Protein backbone atom coordinates (compact mmCIF):
# COMPACT_ATOMS: atom_id res chain seq x y z
CA UNK A 1 0.00 0.00 0.00
CA UNK A 2 1.56 3.27 -1.15
CA UNK A 3 0.78 6.65 0.33
CA UNK A 4 -1.14 8.98 -1.94
CA UNK A 5 -0.93 12.70 -2.58
CA UNK A 6 -4.13 14.29 -3.90
CA UNK A 7 -3.32 17.55 -5.67
CA UNK A 8 -5.69 20.19 -6.96
CA UNK A 9 -5.04 21.22 -10.58
CA UNK A 10 -5.85 24.88 -11.22
CA UNK A 11 -3.92 27.31 -9.04
CA UNK A 12 -1.80 24.51 -7.57
CA UNK A 13 -0.08 22.81 -10.53
CA UNK A 14 -0.97 25.20 -13.32
CA UNK A 15 -1.80 28.89 -13.49
CA UNK A 16 -5.36 29.66 -12.36
CA UNK A 17 -7.59 30.61 -15.27
CA UNK A 18 -11.27 31.34 -14.93
CA UNK A 19 -12.72 28.11 -16.36
CA UNK A 20 -9.61 26.90 -18.16
CA UNK A 21 -11.18 25.54 -21.33
CA UNK A 22 -8.42 24.99 -23.90
CA UNK A 23 -5.23 22.91 -23.88
CA UNK A 24 -3.08 25.90 -24.82
CA UNK A 25 -4.11 27.60 -21.56
CA UNK A 26 -2.08 25.08 -19.54
CA UNK A 27 0.91 26.84 -18.02
CA UNK A 28 2.72 25.24 -15.10
CA UNK A 29 3.26 27.36 -12.03
CA UNK A 30 6.91 28.02 -11.15
CA UNK A 31 8.48 24.99 -9.47
CA UNK A 32 5.34 22.86 -9.79
CA UNK A 33 7.09 20.20 -11.86
CA UNK A 34 9.99 20.18 -9.41
CA UNK A 35 7.53 19.61 -6.56
CA UNK A 36 5.97 16.66 -8.36
CA UNK A 37 9.46 15.25 -9.02
CA UNK A 38 10.20 15.37 -5.30
CA UNK A 39 6.96 13.55 -4.45
CA UNK A 40 7.68 10.88 -7.05
CA UNK A 41 11.27 10.62 -5.85
CA UNK A 42 10.17 9.72 -2.34
CA UNK A 43 7.84 7.02 -3.66
CA UNK A 44 4.42 8.61 -3.35
CA UNK A 45 1.55 8.08 -5.78
CA UNK A 46 0.12 11.29 -7.20
CA UNK A 47 -3.47 11.88 -8.24
CA UNK A 48 -4.94 15.15 -9.43
CA UNK A 49 -8.43 15.79 -8.04
CA UNK A 50 -10.24 18.68 -9.70
CA UNK A 51 -13.68 20.26 -9.83
CA UNK A 52 -14.55 21.07 -13.44
CA UNK A 53 -17.95 22.74 -13.31
CA UNK A 54 -17.20 24.35 -16.67
CA UNK A 55 -18.53 21.09 -18.13
CA UNK A 56 -21.81 21.35 -16.23
CA UNK A 57 -22.08 25.00 -17.19
CA UNK A 58 -21.62 24.15 -20.89
CA UNK A 59 -18.31 26.01 -21.34
CA UNK A 60 -16.59 22.85 -22.65
CA UNK A 61 -17.24 19.10 -22.75
CA UNK A 62 -15.48 16.00 -21.41
CA UNK A 63 -13.67 15.49 -24.72
CA UNK A 64 -12.14 18.96 -24.41
CA UNK A 65 -11.25 18.26 -20.78
CA UNK A 66 -9.48 15.11 -21.98
CA UNK A 67 -7.43 17.24 -24.39
CA UNK A 68 -6.58 19.66 -21.56
CA UNK A 69 -5.43 16.79 -19.36
CA UNK A 70 -3.38 15.28 -22.19
CA UNK A 71 -1.68 18.66 -22.55
CA UNK A 72 -1.01 18.85 -18.81
CA UNK A 73 0.52 15.37 -18.87
CA UNK A 74 2.64 16.28 -21.91
CA UNK A 75 3.93 19.48 -20.28
CA UNK A 76 4.81 17.53 -17.14
CA UNK A 77 6.59 14.82 -19.17
CA UNK A 78 8.58 17.52 -20.97
CA UNK A 79 9.57 18.83 -17.52
CA UNK A 80 10.76 15.33 -16.57
CA UNK A 81 7.92 14.14 -14.35
CA UNK A 82 4.39 12.77 -14.35
CA UNK A 83 1.24 12.24 -12.34
CA UNK A 84 -0.39 8.85 -11.90
CA UNK A 85 -4.07 9.69 -12.41
CA UNK A 86 -6.60 12.48 -12.80
CA UNK A 87 -10.06 12.46 -11.21
CA UNK A 88 -12.60 15.16 -12.01
CA UNK A 89 -16.09 16.25 -11.11
CA UNK A 90 -18.07 17.74 -14.05
CA UNK A 91 -20.96 18.99 -11.90
CA UNK A 92 -21.97 22.46 -10.75
CA UNK A 93 -22.42 23.30 -7.04
CA UNK A 94 -26.27 23.19 -7.23
CA UNK A 95 -26.07 19.58 -8.51
CA UNK A 96 -25.22 18.46 -4.96
CA UNK A 97 -23.23 15.48 -6.23
CA UNK A 98 -20.95 13.40 -4.07
CA UNK A 99 -17.89 13.80 -6.30
CA UNK A 100 -17.50 17.59 -6.13
CA UNK A 101 -14.83 18.61 -3.63
CA UNK A 102 -15.12 18.80 -0.65
CA UNK A 103 -17.28 15.68 -1.00
CA UNK A 104 -15.18 12.53 -0.93
CA UNK A 105 -16.20 10.30 -3.87
CA UNK A 106 -13.20 11.25 -6.06
CA UNK A 107 -10.79 10.67 -3.17
CA UNK A 108 -12.49 7.35 -2.39
CA UNK A 109 -12.11 6.29 -6.03
CA UNK A 110 -8.41 7.18 -5.91
CA UNK A 111 -8.00 5.24 -2.65
CA UNK A 112 -9.55 2.16 -4.26
CA UNK A 113 -7.47 2.50 -7.42
CA UNK A 114 -4.23 2.95 -5.46
CA UNK A 115 -5.13 0.59 -2.62
CA UNK A 116 -4.32 3.22 -0.03
CA UNK A 117 -5.49 4.53 3.31
CA UNK A 118 -6.73 8.10 2.84
CA UNK A 119 -5.98 8.95 6.48
CA UNK A 120 -2.29 8.48 5.63
CA UNK A 121 -2.58 10.64 2.51
CA UNK A 122 -1.85 14.29 1.80
CA UNK A 123 -4.11 16.84 0.10
CA UNK A 124 -2.51 19.90 -1.52
CA UNK A 125 -4.57 22.76 -2.90
CA UNK A 126 -5.28 26.47 -3.05
CA UNK A 127 -8.96 26.54 -2.18
CA UNK A 128 -11.30 25.96 0.75
CA UNK A 129 -12.77 22.88 -0.94
CA UNK A 130 -9.30 21.26 -1.11
CA UNK A 131 -8.67 21.75 2.60
CA UNK A 132 -12.18 20.60 3.49
CA UNK A 133 -11.74 17.51 1.30
CA UNK A 134 -8.56 16.68 3.19
CA UNK A 135 -10.31 17.16 6.52
CA UNK A 136 -13.26 15.01 5.36
CA UNK A 137 -10.96 12.08 4.55
CA UNK A 138 -8.66 12.53 7.56
CA UNK A 139 -5.61 13.42 5.44
CA UNK A 140 -2.84 15.88 6.15
CA UNK A 141 -3.80 19.15 4.44
CA UNK A 142 -1.46 21.66 2.83
CA UNK A 143 -2.65 25.00 1.50
CA UNK A 144 -0.50 26.56 -1.21
CA UNK A 145 -0.52 30.33 -1.56
CA UNK A 146 -0.61 30.17 -5.36
CA UNK A 147 -3.89 30.54 -7.28
CA UNK A 148 -6.57 31.46 -4.77
CA UNK A 149 -4.36 30.42 -1.85
CA UNK A 150 -3.66 33.82 -0.28
CA UNK A 151 -7.32 34.77 -0.38
CA UNK A 152 -8.31 31.33 0.89
CA UNK A 153 -5.84 31.49 3.77
CA UNK A 154 -7.38 34.70 5.06
CA UNK A 155 -10.94 33.28 5.12
CA UNK A 156 -10.57 29.61 5.92
CA UNK A 157 -12.97 28.19 8.43
CA UNK A 158 -11.29 24.78 8.20
CA UNK A 159 -7.64 25.57 8.86
CA UNK A 160 -5.06 23.56 6.91
CA UNK A 161 -2.46 21.56 8.78
CA UNK A 162 0.19 23.56 6.92
CA UNK A 163 0.38 26.58 4.59
CA UNK A 164 3.29 27.05 2.18
CA UNK A 165 4.13 29.21 -0.81
CA UNK A 166 3.79 26.63 -3.60
CA UNK A 167 3.78 22.97 -4.65
CA UNK A 168 7.58 22.78 -4.43
CA UNK A 169 7.49 23.83 -0.77
CA UNK A 170 4.60 21.44 -0.13
CA UNK A 171 6.63 18.55 -1.55
CA UNK A 172 9.65 19.43 0.59
CA UNK A 173 7.39 19.65 3.64
CA UNK A 174 5.95 16.19 2.91
CA UNK A 175 9.48 14.82 2.54
CA UNK A 176 10.37 16.24 5.99
CA UNK A 177 7.18 14.84 7.53
CA UNK A 178 7.95 11.39 6.16
CA UNK A 179 11.58 11.56 7.29
CA UNK A 180 10.41 12.47 10.78
CA UNK A 181 7.99 9.51 10.69
CA UNK A 182 10.79 7.14 9.69
CA UNK A 183 10.58 7.71 5.94
CA UNK A 184 7.66 5.38 5.32
CA UNK A 185 5.72 5.95 2.11
CA UNK A 186 3.58 2.92 2.95
C-alpha angles and dihedrals in degrees: 000000000000125000115249133219115204110202129189114230112213114058092006106058101009135027113283112252124177100256098342100220108166133058092234089062091070109111119162117232115243111282094002093120090047089053091052090048090055092050091049091045092058091050103256125145114234126211126175113220114191140170109224105182089158085085093054090045091053096244091125138345136241091265090058090046088054089054090049091051092047088054092049091051091048093050090049092048089051087053089053102256144078146200123235102224145351124220121187141182114216095190132106122236094257090057089075092209124168095234099061112099127280085038111087109229095102091048090047090052090051091048090053093046093048096035092232141143108245092206087066092048133096128230119203122187149128101234141070091247091058093053092044090050089054092049091048092056096039094246129144107265127214123186116204118207093222121098107007092345100111092048091044093050092057094052106032117136091182103053117216119238088238139008122204138167100254148338092284091058090044090055092049090049091052090049090053092047091052093046089052089050091052097274096279116160089177 
